[in-house]
């Protein structure tokens, strides 16, 4: 990427709630941004602009959108925002069009998206931890509820990359333990997402339920057991108490939000549960660690998903 203050050309691949928000922040800041998403999203943005609906007001941003993956060809910074289940397939679809000097930043749930992108497309992939509460009430409109910050790993280009996000009004910090940070986010998601989805409740309602918190503690214990067996150190999370504190902090900050899993289920869409509690279920089995609560939540969401999606 250039060392001047010029913006890189940016592509947002998977322009849903997360992609719409972060891409919208770049477009709002004046960065040349193209959104690659479904036809109804592209049509709405091209005809009416992208609407960012934030607490301080609603803003309509002029933006370009397309359904064509070849649009990444002109971009040196690619924000990958597809569901974790679609990472490998999307990376393979992108591969013929990605410039050799391009950087792909994975703004996704799950802990292994960067590895999947590198394996499928052989491009520079930067895993990022994303904390944001957003939804899409209608095509072309993104409603922001809370946060909107990122964590990326330390690398030769990390400072410059973080600066690009910060210039667009997106807080971004660099971590020396990005794997651990990804697992902290995974722990929070495992403790909250499925409960929000199955209970049809917002994060704040979970935080106020003693029974839900008992369930969360069991999830946290299992995730930490798998992390220890896998040799992963979670920054600031050492035991059940600190793990619960991390999950409850998120539940409090995003009290009015439904989890992304809950939003997907309610809209009849596939969830990312395979990359959340399902990931812990698989890793636990591989490492010989019993994770019955995570497996139960994973199974119940999968059954609910089958009933809604088919």
C-alpha positions, 0 to 999 in steps of 0.5 A: 500500500502507498505511504501517501495519505491517498486512500487505497481502493477498497472492495467489500466482499459480502456486503451485509450488516458488517460489510455495509457498516465498515464499507459505509464508514470508508465511503463516508470518509471519501475512500473509493469503495465498491460493495460486492453483494447480493443483487437486492443490496447492489440495486438499492445502493446504486439507486438510493445510496447506502444509508448508515443509521446511527444513534446520532442520525441517519446519513445517506452515502453515495456508493457503488455496488455490484454483484460481480466478483471481478470488481476486486481486480482494481482494489488493493484492500479487500474487506472479507465480510461473508459468513464464516461458512462461505470463506473458502468458497468465496476465497476461491471465487476471488482468487483469479481477480485479486491483485498480487499486492492486495491485502485481504482483511477478514472481518468475520466471526471464527478463528481460522478464516485467515488460514482458509483464505490463504489456503484457497487463494494464496493471498495475504490474509489478515485476521481481524477481531470485529466488535460491532452490533449492526443489522440490516432492516432493509436492503441498502440500510445498515442500523448501528447499535453499538461499538464498531472497532477492530483488532489486528495482528502485528505485522510489517504492514499493521501500523499502516493498515490500522491507520487506514481504518482509524482515518475512516473513523474505525478504532483499530488496535494492533495485538501481539497475540491475535490468535488469543484475541480471536479466541476471546471473541470466540468465547464471547460468541459461544457464551452468548450467540446461541442463547440469544438465538434459541431464547429469542432474547437480546444480550441485555436480557441474557445478562439479567438472567441467573439461569442464563449466566449458569449456562454461560459459565459452563460454556466458558469452562469448556471453551477455556479447556479446549483453548488450554489443550490447543495451547492458546493463551487468551489475553486477559482471560485466565479462568471462569471468572475472567471469562465470564467478565469478558462475555458479560462486558460484551452483553452489557455494551451491546445490551439492545442487540440480538446476536448475529445467530439470532438475526440469521435464524429469524430471517431464515438464513444459515447461521455461523454456528459451525464456526462458533459452538460447533468449532468448539465441539469439533476441536474438543473431540479432536483434543479429547476434551468433553464439551457437552454444553457447547455441543448441545447449543450447536445441535439445537441451533442446527436443528432450529436452522433446519426447521427455518431454512430447510 
